[in-house]
Amino acid sequence: MSDIFFSYSSKDRDRVRPIHAALAERGFEIFWDQSVPPGTDWDTWIRQRLNQSKCAIVFWSVHSIVSDNVRHEASVAKQHGKLIPVLLDDLAADQFPMGHYALQGANLSAWTGDEQYDGWLKLQQEVEAKLTPLWVRRQIDRLEAELVAERARREGAERRDRTLREQIVKEVASQQQVTRERDDLLEAVSMLKDRLGTAEEDNSKLKGQIHEDLRRRDEIEDRQDHLLRQAAEAAQKIETLERTISELKVATAKREIVDITDNQSTERGPEAVPHVQPNNDMAKSELEPIAKPDETHVTDLPPPLGGGKSSAHTGPEISKPNILEVTFGAILLLLLFGFLLAAAVSQ
């Protein structure tokens, strides 16, 4: 019993031979009517081989479509469900025998022996399907279904794996970004700590400077108080000096009055104006209020302003105070007070 029955035109034998060799190399037993046994009717012998074969490959070409034997063998193979059409030439639909165009066949018109050629792969699949028993085919179909399901599961797992890998890559990138941000934050914190340390040092220096300024302010305030006390004392001294000057002016005026009186008495003579002996005790009591602050008292009156001496004046001479010197001293004290007051205000 043959596995495959070849139906072709004898004119296409050389084109069919490579296909026969390729299938035979894969272990298939092929009948292709090379010779008829002696004493055997060719038609009967062909029918027996076709009926015994598991599938029949009909090679359609420009020669076989006009061959009655090929067309008859194709009809019988189609009737028994064994037909596998193969195109050796590109044919139009109206060139096929009636009823054979609808069945799609493997196109080997450009096949050169390439095992990965689409037409060749399709032919192998159809031969294997025809030669496989029904229970084996069912088993194969079940295995193929499981394989498809497993392939789908694998593809799903691969998709999930790719998704997980992508998520892992994103997580890694996110972790790296977080790490970089953390490093940046740590660097910023370090810089802030340095700045804080510098600020604390500056603050400490500023506190020291403030403390020094406060100390200097206290010293300035103490100095101002001291200057104010000195100014108050100077003011008191000036007030005392002014009072002394005023008293000296009064005493001077009194002496001038006495001198004038003495001069008038001298000009009139001793008979015209009775001479009154000056009483040293009385003059001394009258001049007592104009004593100086240093407790030095004026005891006697000065001589007359005219330079002459009264004959009746027999007491000791009184030294005349220098008013210009006293006034100059008062001015100096006023200038000193103003200078001290201006220094205290500026500080």
Phi, psi and omega in degrees: 000130180271152175278321186228139176248123179265129174237118185203169176275141180300336178291341181256017186297317181295332178280334180276334186303314179299326178291319177299316182295319181294320180288320179296325178297333179272006174098007179276141175266126189236136173251127178218039169043050177294320180209148181258131180304146179298142178076012182248134177291129185298316182296317179294318181297320180294318180297317180298314180297321179294319180291327182279340182286151180277337176205159181231123178261120179255122181264109181270129178212180179294342179268321186284334182290344179254003180271124180295321181296314180297317181295322179291316178298323178295321180294316180296317181296323178292321179298324181268004178072028182250359190285131171230103181282143177227134180262122173265340177226155175281114185244148175278166184295325182282355178272341181286149172298153182303130176087359184246356181281329185293335182274117182286137181238169177282131182266110178246024183294331180247015182285135181239015181105001180290124183287343179261011178291136186300316180297321179293316178298320179295320179296317179299317180297318181291322178295315180297323178293321180288325184276349182276130177299162185296314182293327176290320179296320177298318178296320178294319178299319179296316179295321178296321177297316177296322178296318178297316179296317179296321177296320178296317178296319180295317178298320176297317178296321178296320178296316178297320179297317178297319178298315179297319178299317178298318177297320179297317179298317178296318179297318179297316178298319178296317178299317178297319178297317178297320179297316178298316179297320178297317178298318178297318180294319178298319178296319178295320178297318178299316178297320179295322177297317178299316179295323178295318177299316178298319179296321178296318177298316178298321179296319178297316177298319180296320177298316177300318179294320178297317178300317179295320178296319178297319179297316179295323178297317178299318178298318180296319179296318177299318180295320178298317178300317179297316179295322178296320177296317178297320179295320178296318178296318178297321178297318177298317179297318179297317179300318178296318180297317178298319179297319179296317178300317180298318179293321178297321177298319179297316181296320179297317179299319178296319179295321178296321178297318180295319180296318179298317180297319180294321179297316179298322180292325180291318181294325183279335180100168183286336180280327185286317183237117180294134183275129180256121180293122181293136179268111181299326180292321179293316179297322180294322179289327179288326182272358182300319181296343185259024178296149182283165181295336182273017175069017176273121186256151174270121186261328183230158178279153179284167177290167180298153182294334183284352179096342180278169179240137177283138180290335180274348184270107185248359181283171179290155182284148178255126180290132182278125180291148180275104183293324181296319179295318178297316180296318179298321178296321178296319179297319178298319178296320177297317179297319178298317178299317179296319179297314179297320179294319179294320178295319181294319181293319182293329180274000000 
